[in-house]
Amino acid sequence: MTLIQRLGAIVIALTISAMATSAYAEKKVLDVLVPYSNTGNNWKQAVMFSEALKSKGYDSEVVHTANCFKNNRHIKDSKRPGFYFLAATDLIVNAKNKECMQKVTKKTYLVPHIYRSNAVCVRKSDNIGNNTKAILAWIASKDRVTMASTHMLPDDFSELGNQFGNTVKKVEYKGSSKAFKGFNAGDTDLLYIGYTNREINAPNLNCFATTDGVNGTAKFSEVFPGWNMSKLVFFNHLIGANMNGKQKKDARNIIIEVLENDPKLSAYYNNAFIPTTAELEKRGLGFDDFWADVTAWADGSVSDSTMKAWKKGKLK
């Protein structure tokens, strides 16, 4: 090889290396943080999100922060842009019971995520039948009724006892998957849970009522008319971490794209009758509605001064 040929080969190699370096440097980063268990619906969604982002050329990792404290610490210590799922119930329980504040301001708020009905379910193997009236009569016939749910739910279900003339007691599980598993194992009489593909397709589950009466189920407001939670849904939001204005805009756009076009994500939500970001933004839902939802779920248990502090990202 001549000197000119050698120099030409070196130039080509350097050019290829520079192009690769430039492509790597321009690769956008968007992690999915999970301040919950690594077995439930939040984890499953996070994995699907990360895979969808990678398919679009993003550098994306699923980061299991496990709880509010570790999530806040990760956000403080890491410089990587990311987001995490947050519902009003999560913020309330973390702030009231654990004294851990998740900062939801106009600077950190990203987009509304999903608007999902909750469900009350019975086991088919209990042979209660599919008739809603028969199920309600069965509940009323018991002196004490137990309801499986997650520890992130602020309500204890005791108010339902007024309707049925008995005692209704919540049995808490750490995460929806554990509540689902415990109920199917026969731990409790009823299950209160988010209405997803898992609940729809479970062979031994009859979710006879949901918040909005989706998929042919009865509406909560019709079967539980005096219950303060009958109109409350699981309204989830995405909260940004370590993002500037441009990164937030990019994140919003790619989130809408993968929610609508990624096969796994679109099937996960559409098959369970769950509207996602683009539809929710068309309805005009966003930051202010997150805090309206917090107020609704708190149901007067949080003072005005405390609520004002929460909106600033402070406990008090």
N, C-alpha and C positions, 0 to 999 in steps of 0.2 A: 504494500500500500504506500502510495506517495505521500509526501508531506501535505499536499493540498487535500488529498483524500482523507488523511487523518484529521486535518482541521475541519473539513466538512462534516465528518462523522461526529466530532466533538460538538460542533455548533448544533447539529440536529438533536444530539442527546440532551444538551443544555436546554434547547427549546422545548422538548418534550417534558423535561423535568420541571421547567418553569410553568408550563401549562398545567401540569398535574398539581403543582403547589398552589397555583392560582385558583384552580377549581376547588381544591380542598379548603383554601382560605375563605372562599365565598360560600361554602356550604352552610346553610342556615341551621341553627340549633334550636330545638324546641323539645324539652323534656316533659314527661308526664309524671307528676309527683302524686304519691298515694299515701295520704296520712290516715289510712284505715288498715284493715287486715289485708293479707295477700291471698285471700281465698274467695272473697265475695264478688258482687257485681261491679264494684268500683275497680277492683283489680282487673277483672275481665275486660272492662271497657278501656282501662289504661293500656293494656297490652295491645288491644285492637287499634287504638289511636296511634301508639308508637309504631306499630307495623305499617299502618297506612301512611304515616309521615315519612318513614324510611323509603317507602315505595315512591314517594314524591321527591326523593333526593335530600331529605332532611337528615341531620345528625340528631337522633332522638333516643333517649334512654328512659326506661321506666324506673323511677327511684322510689323504693319503698321506705317512706319516712315514718310510717306506722302510727303516728299520733300528732296532735296539734303542736306540742312542744318541739318535737324533733323536726317537724315540717318547718316551723319558724326558724329553727337553728340552721337547717339546710339552706333556706332562702337567704339567710344572712351570710353564711359562709361561702356559698357557691356563686359564681358569676354567670352560670349558664341560664339562659332564658328558659322558662317552663311555665306550666300551669297545673292547677289541681282542681278537683271537683269539690263544690261546697254547696250545701243546702242550708236553709234557715235553721232546721233542727240541729244540724251539726254545730253551727255557731253558738246557738243557745246553750246546748249541753256542755260544750267546751268552756264557754265563758262562765256559766253559772256553777257548774259542778266541778270543773277542773281548774278554773281560774287561768285559762289560756285563751288569749284573744287572737283571732284571725283577722288581719287587717283587710277590710273591704271598703275601699274608697274609690273615687272616680279614677284615681291613678292606677290602682291595682285591678279593678274590675275589668274583665275581658269581654265575655258574652254570656247570654243565657244559654244553657246547655240543653236540658230536656224538661218537659212538662208531663209528668207521669202519674197516672192514677195509682192509688194504693188499693189494696184488696183485703178482704176478710175471707178466709178459706176454711173448709172442713175436709176431713179425709173421706174418700169414697168408701173405704173399708169399714167405716163406722156405720154404714148402711142407714144413714139419716135420710137419704134421697136427694133429688135435685130440686125439689120444690122449695122455693124460698120461705113460704109460710111454714112448712114443716120444719125447716132448719131453725127458724126463729122460735117456734114452739119448743123445739128440743133444747135450745139455749135457756128458755124461760123455765123449763122443767127442772133444771139443775139448781141446787142451792149455791154452788160455787163453780164459777167458770174460769178457766185459765187461758190466757192468750199469749202465744209466743210472739216476740218482736225483738227488735234490736235495742241495745242500750243507748243508742243515739236518739231515741224518741222521747220527748219530754213528757208526754201524757202517760198516765198509769192505767187508763181504761176504767177507772172506778166509776166514772159518770155513767157508763153504759149499764151499770147495775140498777140505776134508777128506772130505766126503761123495762128491764126484765124482772125487777123485784128480787134480785139476788146479789151476790158479790161477784164482780168481775175483776180478776187480778192479772196484772202483766207479769210474764216470766221473761226476764231479759237475757239476751244472748249477745255475744260480742261479734256482730256482723250478721248480715242477712243469710249467708250460707249456713251458718250454725243454727240460726233460728229455723230455717227451712229443714235442716237435717233433724233437729230436735223434735220438731212437730211431726215429721214423717215417722219418727221412731216412737211416737205416742206419748211424748212428754206432756203435751197440753191438749186442751179441747179445741182451741181455735188458733188460727195464725193470722197476724196482721203484717203485711209485707208489701213491697213494691210489686206492681203487676208487670212482669217481664215475660220473655219467652220461656224462662225456666218454670214459672208458675203456670203458664198456659199449657205447656206440653207435659207437665208432670202427670203420670198415669193415675196416681192415687189422690190427686188434688182436685177439689171442686171449689174454685174461688167464685162464690155465688154473688158477691157484691163488690163494687169498686166505686171510687170517688165519682167518676163521671159516667158510670154505667156503660163502659166500653165493652165491645165484643159480646154483646147480648147479656151482660150481667145486670143485676139490679143496682140502682144508684144508692149510695150511702144515705143521701138525704131522705130517701123514701123508706128505707128499712131501719135506719137509725136517726129518726127525725130530731131527737133532742140532744144529740151528741155534738159537742162543740168542734169535733174534728171531722164532721161529716163532709164538709166542703173543702177541706185542706188536701192539697196534692203534694207530690214530691216534685218541687220546683228546683231543679239543680242548676248551678251556675259554674262557670269556669273563671277562676281567679288567677291572674298573671303573677309571675315572679321574675324579677330582674329583667324587666323589659322597658325600653324607651318607646316613644310614640310610634316610630316606624315599625319596630318589632311587634308592637301590639296590633297594628294594622295588618301586617303580614300574617300574624298568627290568626287573627279573625278570619281572613280570607281563606287560608289553607284549612282551617277547621271546618268552615262551611263547605268547602270543596270535598273534603274526605267524608264528611257526614252524609253528603248527598250521593257521592260516586263510589266510595269504597264498598265493595260487595259485602264484606263482613259487617261493617258498621251500619250501612243502610238497612241490611236485613235484620240486624239485631233490634233496631228501633222500629222500623216499619212493621215488622211482624207482630210487635207488641202494641201497636197503635199509639206510638210515642212521637209527638212532634219534636223537632230539633231546632237548632239555632236559626236557620234561615226563616222558617215558619214563625218562630217566636218573635223574631225581630219585625216581621211583617205585622204581627199583632201589636207592635209597639212596646214589647216587654224588654226590660233591661235592668239597669242599676237601681233605679228607684223602686222597682217591683221586688227586688231582693229584700230591701229593708221593709217594705210593706208586708212581705211574707214573714219576716222575722217577728214583726209586731203581731201578726195574726196567730202565729204558733205560740208566742209568749203568752197570749191571752190574758194580759193584765198582770202577769207575774213579775214584770220588769218595770222599774220606775222610769219616768221620763228622763231624769238626769242620767241614769245608767244607760239608757238607750242612746242618748246624745253622745256619751263617752264611747260607746261601742262604735258608733258611726265614725268616730275619729280614730278608731283603732286602739282604744284604751279600755281597760276594764272598768274604771271608775273616773 
